[in-house]
């Protein structure tokens, strides 16, 4: 079996005992401002993947997760899609070892997201700068998943994170309706949510937000799969009475349509 791994991660593989059992071919990969794809090779995560037989065959979705066999719309499943799916895998052993918040942070940063801890001003942007101990003191409060590889199979990491108040999902190509539904893990604490330029989120995904009764601010923008924008906006406004909802695209298009109708009526006159 040949696995394509970014060249930047080879130093991690070389020291890992499992490297003898895996044939590695390095490939060039444009790295984002986030650290990229190297985190899959973190020692404990790689061991967990191996122990759970998640490395047997990445072309077989049934060996990764039942979530990946759902009928929900997914991006084209190329090689990097399957590697992203592995990055998103939940390790129950890791959660038991370090707690839900730490395991969730590791998942988010493996996938290129940033996090901010409760009572701390600085955002965590570098996996290597994460605290080496005292995990119980660090509770996730904010998540910025801009341009990240988070997908629905990883969202159960949020289970047990009791202080998440702020989430931004922007240009996250793998976020779909199923991922939106799995945000329910933080529905009791979430106050601020942004869903922007997520091309696989449809009307169904937005309807899952009706249960977020503590939400105070919701931004929706550039969601091409949402067909009934006006209807979704109306339903969410009725369900989330105390929430400020902004859907600029819907508002702008509505105003433009109104202007066209007014111009048309003037021309007829």
C-alpha positions as CSV (number, residue, x, y, z in Angstrom):
1,X,0.0,0.0,0.0
2,X,1.4,3.4,-0.9
3,X,0.4,6.5,1.1
4,X,1.1,10.0,-0.2
5,X,2.4,12.2,2.7
6,X,3.6,15.8,2.5
7,X,7.4,16.1,2.4
8,X,7.3,18.4,5.5
9,X,6.1,15.5,7.6
10,X,8.9,13.0,6.8
11,X,10.9,13.9,9.8
12,X,8.0,12.8,12.0
13,X,7.7,9.5,10.1
14,X,11.3,8.6,10.3
15,X,11.2,8.4,14.1
16,X,8.0,6.5,14.2
17,X,8.1,2.7,14.7
18,X,5.2,2.2,12.2
19,X,7.2,3.7,9.4
20,X,8.7,0.3,8.6
21,X,5.3,-1.1,7.8
22,X,4.2,1.8,5.5
23,X,5.7,2.7,2.1
24,X,5.8,6.5,2.0
25,X,6.0,8.5,-1.2
26,X,6.6,12.2,-0.6
27,X,4.7,14.7,-2.7
28,X,4.8,18.5,-3.0
29,X,1.9,20.2,-1.2
30,X,1.1,23.9,-1.0
31,X,1.0,24.7,2.7
32,X,-1.6,27.1,4.0
33,X,-1.0,29.6,6.8
34,X,-2.1,26.7,9.1
35,X,0.6,24.1,9.7
36,X,-0.9,21.8,7.1
37,X,-1.2,18.1,6.9
38,X,1.6,16.9,9.1
39,X,-0.5,16.4,12.3
40,X,-1.9,13.0,11.1
41,X,1.6,11.7,11.9
42,X,1.5,12.7,15.5
43,X,2.6,9.6,17.3
44,X,-0.5,8.9,19.3
45,X,-2.9,9.6,16.5
46,X,-1.0,7.4,14.1
47,X,-0.9,4.6,16.6
48,X,-4.7,4.9,17.1
49,X,-5.3,4.8,13.4
50,X,-3.2,1.7,13.0
51,X,-4.8,-0.1,16.0
52,X,-8.3,0.7,14.7
53,X,-7.4,-0.6,11.2
54,X,-8.1,2.8,9.8
55,X,-5.0,2.6,7.6
56,X,-5.9,-0.6,5.9
57,X,-7.3,0.8,2.7
58,X,-8.2,4.4,2.3
59,X,-10.1,3.6,-0.9
60,X,-12.7,1.7,1.2
61,X,-15.0,4.1,3.0
62,X,-16.5,1.5,5.3
63,X,-13.2,1.1,7.0
64,X,-13.1,4.8,7.9
65,X,-16.4,5.7,9.3
66,X,-20.1,5.1,8.8
67,X,-20.5,8.9,8.4
68,X,-18.6,8.6,5.1
69,X,-21.2,6.2,3.7
70,X,-24.1,8.6,4.2
71,X,-26.1,10.0,1.3
72,X,-25.1,13.6,2.3
73,X,-23.4,15.5,-0.6
74,X,-19.7,15.3,-0.4
75,X,-16.8,16.9,-2.4
76,X,-15.2,14.8,-5.0
77,X,-13.4,12.0,-3.2
78,X,-9.9,12.2,-4.4
79,X,-6.8,11.1,-2.5
80,X,-6.6,14.2,-0.4
81,X,-10.3,13.8,0.5
82,X,-9.5,10.4,2.0
83,X,-6.5,11.7,3.8
84,X,-8.6,14.5,5.3
85,X,-11.1,11.9,6.4
86,X,-8.3,10.2,8.3
87,X,-7.3,13.5,9.9
88,X,-10.8,13.9,11.1
89,X,-11.1,10.4,12.7
90,X,-12.2,10.3,16.3
91,X,-10.0,8.4,18.8
92,X,-11.9,7.5,21.9
93,X,-8.7,6.4,23.5
94,X,-7.2,9.8,23.0
95,X,-10.3,11.5,24.5
96,X,-10.1,9.3,27.6
97,X,-6.4,10.1,27.9
98,X,-6.4,13.9,27.6
99,X,-10.0,14.9,27.9
100,X,-12.5,16.2,25.3
101,X,-11.2,19.7,24.9
102,X,-7.6,18.7,24.3
103,X,-8.6,16.0,21.9
104,X,-10.9,18.5,20.1
105,X,-8.1,21.1,19.8
106,X,-5.8,18.5,18.3
107,X,-8.4,17.5,15.7
108,X,-9.1,21.1,14.8
109,X,-5.5,22.1,14.4
110,X,-4.7,18.9,12.5
111,X,-7.3,20.1,10.0
112,X,-5.9,23.7,9.8
113,X,-8.3,25.5,12.2
114,X,-7.4,27.9,15.0
115,X,-8.7,27.9,18.5
116,X,-8.9,30.2,21.5
117,X,-9.1,29.0,25.1
118,X,-11.4,30.4,27.7
119,X,-9.8,33.2,29.7
120,X,-6.9,33.4,27.3
121,X,-6.5,36.3,24.7
122,X,-4.1,34.6,22.3
123,X,-5.4,32.4,19.5
124,X,-3.7,29.0,19.1
125,X,-2.3,28.9,15.6
126,X,0.6,26.5,15.9
127,X,0.1,22.9,16.9
128,X,3.6,22.7,18.3
129,X,2.8,25.6,20.7
130,X,-0.1,23.8,22.4
131,X,0.4,23.3,26.2
132,X,2.3,20.2,27.1
133,X,0.3,19.4,30.2
134,X,-2.5,20.6,32.5
135,X,-5.0,19.8,29.8
136,X,-8.0,20.2,32.1
137,X,-7.3,24.0,32.5
138,X,-7.7,24.7,28.8
139,X,-11.3,24.9,27.6
140,X,-12.1,25.8,24.0
141,X,-14.2,29.0,23.7
142,X,-13.7,30.0,20.1
143,X,-13.1,28.1,16.8
144,X,-12.0,29.6,13.5
145,X,-12.2,26.9,10.9
146,X,-11.5,29.2,7.9
147,X,-10.0,27.3,5.0
148,X,-9.8,24.2,7.1
149,X,-10.3,20.5,6.3
150,X,-12.9,19.8,9.0
151,X,-15.6,17.4,7.9
152,X,-18.6,15.7,9.5
153,X,-16.8,12.6,10.6
154,X,-14.7,14.8,13.0
155,X,-17.5,16.9,14.5
156,X,-18.2,14.3,17.3
157,X,-14.9,15.7,18.8
158,X,-17.1,18.6,20.0
159,X,-19.0,16.2,22.3
160,X,-18.0,17.1,25.9
161,X,-16.7,20.6,25.0
162,X,-18.9,22.7,27.4
163,X,-17.5,26.2,26.8
164,X,-17.7,26.7,23.0
165,X,-19.4,30.0,22.4
166,X,-18.0,31.2,19.0
167,X,-17.5,29.3,15.7
168,X,-16.6,30.4,12.2
169,X,-17.0,28.0,9.3
170,X,-15.7,29.9,6.3
171,X,-14.5,28.4,3.0
172,X,-14.5,24.9,4.6
173,X,-15.1,22.8,1.6
174,X,-15.9,19.6,3.4
175,X,-18.5,21.1,5.7
176,X,-21.9,19.8,4.6
177,X,-25.4,19.3,5.9
178,X,-24.4,16.4,8.1
179,X,-21.6,18.5,9.7
180,X,-24.2,21.3,10.4
181,X,-26.4,18.8,12.1
182,X,-23.6,17.6,14.3
183,X,-23.1,21.1,15.7
184,X,-25.8,20.1,18.1
185,X,-23.0,19.0,20.5
186,X,-22.5,22.7,21.3
187,X,-26.0,23.9,20.9
188,X,-26.4,24.8,24.6
189,X,-23.4,27.1,24.7
190,X,-22.9,28.4,21.2
191,X,-23.7,32.2,20.9
192,X,-22.0,33.2,17.7
193,X,-21.9,31.3,14.4
194,X,-20.7,32.2,11.0
195,X,-21.3,29.9,8.0
196,X,-19.7,31.5,4.9
197,X,-18.7,30.1,1.5
198,X,-19.4,26.5,2.4
199,X,-20.6,25.2,-0.9
200,X,-22.0,21.9,0.4
201,X,-24.4,23.4,2.9
202,X,-28.0,23.4,1.7
203,X,-31.4,24.3,3.1
204,X,-31.4,21.1,5.2
205,X,-28.1,22.1,6.9
206,X,-29.5,25.6,7.8
207,X,-32.7,24.0,9.2
208,X,-30.6,22.2,11.8
209,X,-29.8,25.5,13.4
210,X,-33.4,25.9,14.7
211,X,-32.4,24.1,17.9
212,X,-29.7,26.7,18.8
213,X,-31.8,28.6,21.2
214,X,-28.9,30.4,22.9
215,X,-27.5,31.7,19.7
216,X,-27.2,35.5,19.7
217,X,-25.6,36.2,16.3
218,X,-25.8,34.2,13.0
219,X,-24.1,35.1,9.8
220,X,-25.0,33.3,6.6
221,X,-23.3,34.2,3.3
222,X,-22.3,32.8,-0.1
223,X,-24.1,29.4,0.3
224,X,-24.9,28.4,-3.3
225,X,-26.6,25.1,-2.4
226,X,-29.3,27.0,-0.3
227,X,-32.1,27.3,-2.8
228,X,-34.9,28.9,-0.7
229,X,-32.9,31.6,1.0
230,X,-35.9,33.7,1.9
231,X,-37.8,30.7,3.3
232,X,-34.8,29.6,5.4
233,X,-34.3,33.1,6.8
234,X,-37.9,33.3,7.8
235,X,-37.9,30.0,9.5
236,X,-34.7,30.7,11.4
237,X,-36.0,34.1,12.5
238,X,-39.1,32.5,13.9
239,X,-37.2,29.8,15.7
240,X,-34.4,32.0,17.1
241,X,-36.2,35.0,18.5
242,X,-33.3,36.3,20.5
243,X,-30.7,36.0,17.6
244,X,-29.5,38.6,15.2
245,X,-29.5,36.9,11.8
246,X,-27.6,38.4,8.9
247,X,-28.0,36.9,5.4
248,X,-26.5,39.7,3.2
249,X,-26.7,37.9,0.0
250,X,-30.4,37.3,0.4
251,X,-31.0,40.9,1.4
252,X,-29.0,42.4,-1.5
253,X,-30.7,40.2,-4.0
254,X,-34.1,41.0,-2.6
255,X,-33.4,44.8,-2.9
256,X,-32.1,44.4,-6.4
257,X,-35.2,42.5,-7.4
258,X,-37.4,45.1,-5.9
259,X,-35.5,47.8,-7.8
260,X,-36.0,45.9,-11.0
261,X,-39.7,45.5,-10.4
262,X,-40.1,49.3,-9.6
263,X,-38.2,50.2,-12.8
264,X,-40.3,47.8,-14.8
265,X,-43.5,49.4,-13.5
266,X,-42.2,52.9,-14.2
267,X,-41.3,51.9,-17.8
268,X,-44.8,50.5,-18.3
269,X,-46.2,53.8,-17.2
